[in-house]
Each structure stands twice: as structure tokens, then as C-alpha cells.
Amino acid sequence: MPTVAEDDMAGLAPAGGCCLRAPAKGACPYANICEHCPSFHTDATHLAVLAAQRVDAHDLAEDAERRGWIDEAERHRTLVSRLDALIAQAETA
């Protein structure tokens, strides 16, 4: 997967495909939708993946902030918060 520096669309790269959404359309309302779904559940076996996803989301938020993409930065920060909750829940389960 390309890094944020290599590809402005790196934050919109779903598994098994790619997103063709034009950057002018702004932040995608469907990005990371599973993590926000009440049906999404995880456990301690996925902590490494969740932690890595959190690092990526944090980095993407900082990059979006530097570029002035406020809505995109907020979307990534919301994901970081959700991942924090999922990680805490998985650690205590």
C-alpha cells in the first residue's frame, strides 16, 4: 500500500480494491464504517492489528491537518477514538 506521502488517496484504500472517489468530494462518509458499526466486535487476538490501524489513523489525521483537510483529519481522529475504545474493550475482555 502506498504511504500518505506517495499517494494522497492512501487513506481511502480498502482491502481488495481501491477507491476512485475524487479528493474534491471531501472525506468519504463510508471510510472505516465497520469499526463504527455496532455489529463490529473484536477480541484480544486482534490487538496487534487494531494497534497498527490506530497508528495509521493517527498519522493520516496529522497529515490531513497539515494539508488543511479539516474534515478528513476529524474523520481519522474519530477513528482513533473508536479504536482506543475497541482496544480497551479487547484488553479487558
N, C-alpha and C positions, 0 to 999 in steps of 0.2 A: 504494500500500500504506500502511496506517496506520502511524504511528510507535508506538513502545513506549508512550509517554505517552498516546496516543489509544486504544490497544486492547491489553489485556493478552494477547491471543492473537496479537499481531503476529509473534511468533517461530514461530508454527505456521501460517504462510500459504504453503502450497505453490503453485507456479506452476500457473495454470489452474484454480484452485478454492480452497476454503477448508477449514479443519479445524474440525470440530464437537466435538472432544474437550473434555470438561469439565475446567476447571482443577483440580478436586478429584481428578482421576485422576493428577495429577502429570506429570512430564516424559514426553513421548512417546518410546518406545523406537525409533521409526522415523524421527524427525526427522533430516534431513541424512544419511540412510542411504547415499545414493550416494557421498558424499565418503569414507565409511569402507569402502566395498566394494573388495575387491582388484581388481575388474574396472574400476574407475574410473580413467581415465588423462586427463591434461591436457597442455598444452604452453604455450609462451610466448605464443601467440596469445590465451590466456585469462587472462593475468596480471592485467589490469585488473579483470575480473570476480571473480577469486579474492581480490584485494586488497580490493575493495569488500565482498565477503562476509565477509572477516576482520574489517573494521571493524564491520560489523553484528553479527557474533557476539560480538565484544568488548564492544560497547555493551549487547547483550542480557544478557551474563554479569554485567556491573556492575549493571544494572537488577534482575536476578533476585536478586543478592546483597543489594542494598538492601532488597528486599521480603522477604528471609528464605527465598527459594526455593532452598535449597542444592542440591538435585538438579538443578534447571533450570540454575543457574549452572554447575555442574560439566559438564553436557552441553554448554553453549556453550563452556566453556574447552577441553573435549576437541576440539570442532570447530576452535577457534582453533589448537590444536597441530597438528591434521591439516592445516589449510590452510597453516600455516607449512611443513610438510614438502612439501606439494604445490607451493607457490610456489618453495621452494628447488630442488626437483627440476626444475621447469619452467625455472628460470633457468639451470641448469647443463646442460640437455639440448641 
